[in-house]
Amino acid sequence: MDFNSLIQLKRERFDQLERDIADPALFSNRQRASEIMREHASIKQLLAKWDELEAARKQLDNNRELALSSDVEMAAMADDEIPDLEKRVAGLERDVQIALLPRDENEDRDAIVEIRAGTGGSEAAIFAADLYRMYHRYAESAGLKTEDLESSPSELGGLKDAIFRVSGESVFRKLRYESGVHRVQRVPATEAQGRIHTSTATVAVLPEAEDVDLELKPEDLRIEVSRAGGPGGQGVNTTDSAVQVLHIPTGVIVRCQDGRSQIKNKERALSILRARLLERKQREEAEKYSAQRRGQIGTGGREEKIRTYNFPQNRVTDHRIGLTLHNLDRLIDGDLGELIRALQSADVAERLKESAAV
């Protein structure tokens, strides 16, 4: 594929963005400035990859020419390098092609992750806690940071629900495919007959909203404070630290009580509220278009059954791409890299197919 005309358009756009950024007036509009800076960084990365591709192509052409040289030793050395150079050029061409695809504005955002126990009683709550630990261990191994925002523990060490923030480089791009219904098949510790039970937990991964993404008007919010209930220590339960925020126009309610500080709980509640409202806004906008993509890796809806964890067989199956791995013991301990890369590759393949069909 000849990318030259597309790259030229990107260079012209990059030059315009450089001029925009040099204008101090741009930063009087925070939302537009944020959008411009994101686009600038994206195109800069693409152009760097293109320059790398051009250099690799030039080196490949030189080696092909040298391989025809009368200097036998020089020709042999050049010829030996050609397969690796061809592989490098092919890989860079694919990287450029991917970078030219329409970019999801959420990819580089941090994420708010919500986990809720589904069907299966106490076993579902234990599974929800397993998923909570899995994502935290993955984040730690990937150099990402986590911050717990809210949780409701259950008996036997389970979790009725948990909400936490994951921050770092391109978090949403890594975790976005985790949204949906996760199913577990195993023998519960409380099962005397050794029978396998099936339970579920629901995961929602939301791009974290920035202040510039949407405005929370004070008149649209009803904020109530109360004493926190449940575990948390004497200090938590004897002060009005719990905060509940109602977004009146949509009816969305968020409650946070884990922190000892009312101010901190309010900040957390507003952060979760912004993420939920951003997801709602983007979902409604997407549904206006009949050509909304329903790609191979699934819709990302909370109701979609995406994955089964079978403990007796040490097997995990992602139903969206038909991938089965026999490393559940490592995966549940946070080793999600292989699975995430497979989901990303499937998504890119679907988008490239759609791009070629246009």
N, C-alpha and C positions, 0 to 999 in steps of 0.2 A: 504494500500500500504506500502511495506517495503522500507523505505528510507535509510537504513543503508549503503548500498554499495555506493549510490550517495553521502551521507554525508561524507563518508570516502574519496572519491575522492576530495570533496570540501576542506576537512581538509588538504589533501596533497597539493592541489593547494594554500591554504592559507599559509601554511608553506613556500612554494616556494616564494610567494609574499612578505612575511616577510623578507626573505633573499635578495630579489631584492631591497626592500626599504632600507635595511641596507647598501647597496652598494652605496657610494656617486656618483659613475659613472653614476648611473641611471639618475640623475637629469641634466646631460649634454644634454639629449634629452628630451625637455619639453613635446613633444607630448606623447612619451612613458611613461614618468613619470606620466602625467595626467591620462592616461589610466590605469596604474597599481594602482594608488591611488583610482580611482573609483571602480575598481574590488575588491580591498582589502576591501574597506568600505562595498561593497555589500555582500561579503562572510562573513565578520565579523558579519553583521546584521543577516544573515541566521543562522550562527552557534549559535548565542545567542538565536534565536528563537527555534532552535533544542534543546539546553540545557533546555530551559523552558518547551518544550514538554516532554522531558525525565523525568524531575522532576514531571510534572503533571501525567504522566503515572505511575510513582512509587507510588505517593500518592494515585492514584485510586486503584492500586493493593493492597496497604496496607489497604485501607478502605474496599475493598471486603473481605479481610481476616478477618479484625476486625468484619465485619458484621456477621460472622459465629461464633463469640466468645460466650462462655458460659456466659459471663458477659452481661446480658440483656440490661442494660442501655448503656454500651459502644457499643454494637452491634447496638442498635437503633440510636445512634448518628452517627456512621460510615455510616449506611445505608441511613440516611437522606442526607448525603453529596454526595452520589454517583451520583445522577442525575446531579448536578452542575459540578462535576468533569468530568463526561462523556461529557457534553457539552463543557467544557473547552478543553479537549483533542481533541475533534472533530474540534473545532475552530483552535487550534494550528496546527493540522495536515493539515488543509486547508491552513493556513498561510505558512507552510513549503513547501507545494506543489506549491503554487503560487511563493514563493521565488526561487524555483528550475526551474521555467520557464525561457527560454531565456530572458535576460534583454535588454530592449531598452536603448541604450546608451544615448538617449536624455532625459530620464525621469527626471533626477535631474537638468537639465539645467533651467536657466531663460528663459523667452519667449519674443519675439517681437510680438505684436498683431497689425494687420492691419484691419481696418474697412472701407469699401467703400459703399456708397449709390448705390443701384441698380435701378431697374425699379420702377417708381412711382413718379418721379419728386421731388417736395419739401417735400412731405410726406415721401419719401424714405430717404431723408437727415435728417429729424426729427427722423426717426426710427434709423438711424445710430448713432445719438447723444444719443438716449435712450440706445442703446447697449453699447456705450462708457461709459455712467454713470453707467450702470449695472455692467460692469466688474470692474470699479474703486471702486464701493461700495463693491463688492464681495471681491476684493483684500484687502480693508481696514478691513473688518470683519474677513478675514482669516489671518491677520497679515502679509500681503505681501506689498511690496512697488511698487509704480508706478512712472514712469517718462515719461512725454509727450515728444515725439520726433518731431512730425510734424502733422499739421492739416490744413484743408481748410474749414472754416466756410461757411455756406450758409445763405440765408435769413430765417426768422422765427425761428432762433435759432438752425438750423440743422447743419449737418456736411457732406460735400461732401466726405471727407475721414479723417482718423485720424490714427496715428501710435504711439504706446507707448510701453514702456518696463515694464514688471512685473518681480520683483525679490524677492527671498525668498526661502523657502524650497520646493523642488520638484514642481516648478511652472508648467513646461511643462506637467508633469503627470496630474496635475489638469485641465489645460486649453486646452489640445490637442484636445479634442472632440468638441471644439467650431468651428473648421474650417468647412466652408461650407456656403451655402445660407440660410439665416434666412428670414422667411416670416411673415409679420404682416397683420392682418385684423382688421380694426377699422374705425370709422367715424372721418375723419380729422376735425380739428378745423375750417377749411375754407369751409367745406361742408355744404351748407345751407339746402339741402334736406334730410340730415340725412342718406345718403347712405354709406354703408360700402365699403371702398377701400382696395385693396390689394397692398402692396409694398414689396420690398425686400432690403436686405443689405447683403454684402458678408464679411465674417470674415476669416482671415487667421492667424493661430497661428504658429509661427516659433520658433524652438529652437534657443536660442541665441548662436552664434558661438563664440568660444574663438580664440585668436590669433594662438594657436597651431593647430586648426582644418584645417585651410587652409591659404595659403600664398597669400597676396595681393602684387604683384610685382609693384613697381612704374611705370614701363614701360607699365603695363597693365591698368593704370588708366589715365583718362583725367578729371582733376578737373578744374571747372570754377567757378568764383565768380561773383556776381552781386548784385544790390540793391534789397532788399526784397520788395515784393509787397503785397498789402492788409493790413488788420489790423495789429497792432503791435506797433504803436507809432512812433513818429517822429524820435527817435534814430534808429529804425529798418530801416526805409525807406530812410534814408539819408547816410547810410554807405554800403559798399560792404560786407554785412553780409551773404547773401544767398549763399549757396554752392551746386553745382551740380556735382555729380561724375558719370562718365561713365566707366563701366568695359568693355574694348574694346573686349576681347575674346568672351564674351557672349552677349554684347549689353544691359546689365542690367543698368538702370539709376536710381539714387536716388537723390532727391533734398530736402534740408532742409533749411528753412528760418525763423522758429519760434523764434530761439534764437537771442539775440542781438550780440553775439560774433561769428565771422567767425570761430574761432578755435573750439568753442563748436558745431556749426552746422556741421563742417567737421567731428568731432568725431561721432556725431549722424548719419550722412550719411554713414560713413564707418561701423558703427555698424549694421545699417539696411542692407547695402550691404552684409556684411559677413553672416548675417542670411539668406538672400535670396539665396546667392550662396551655403551655406551649405544645405539648403532645396533642391535646384536644384541638387546638387551633390548626395545627399542621394536618391532622387527620381529616378535619372537616374540609380544608382547602383541597386536599388530595382527592377526596370523594366527589368533588365537583367535576372532575375530569373523568370521562368514560374510559379513557385510555390509561388509567392508572395501572402501573405495573403490578402484576401478580406473579412474580418471578419464581424460579425453581426453588429458591431457598425459603419460600413461604411468605406469608403476609406480615408476620411479626405480631399478629394479634394475640391477645392474652388467652383467647379461647382455643387457639390452635395447638393440637397435641404434636409436640416437636421431637420428643426424645424419650427413650425407655432405658432405664438403668436396671439390668438384670444381675443381681448379686450372686446367685448360685452359679451362674455361668461366667462371671467376671466380664460381662458383655455390656456395651453401651451402643445403642442404635439411634442414629439421627434419621428420622423418617422423611425429612424434607429432601435429603440428597441420597438416601439409601445407603448410608455409610455405617458399617458395623466395625467396632474396635473391641479387641479383647484385652483391654487394659483398664478396666473400671477401677481397680484398686489404686492405680496411679492417677486416673482422671479425677476421682472423687477427692483426691488429696491435692488438687489444684493444677494438675498437669493437663491444661486445656489447649496448649499450643497447637498440637496436630489437628484437633477438631476445629478450632477457630480458623486455621489456615485453609482447611478443606471447605468450610462454609464460605469464606471470603472468595476462594477460587471459583466455587460454583456460582456465586453471585456475579462475579466479573464475567464468567463465561456466558451467563444468561444476558447480561447487559450488552456484551459484545455482539451476541447473536441478534438482539433487538436493534442495535445500532446498525448492523449490516443490512437489516431488513428494511430500514427506513429509506 
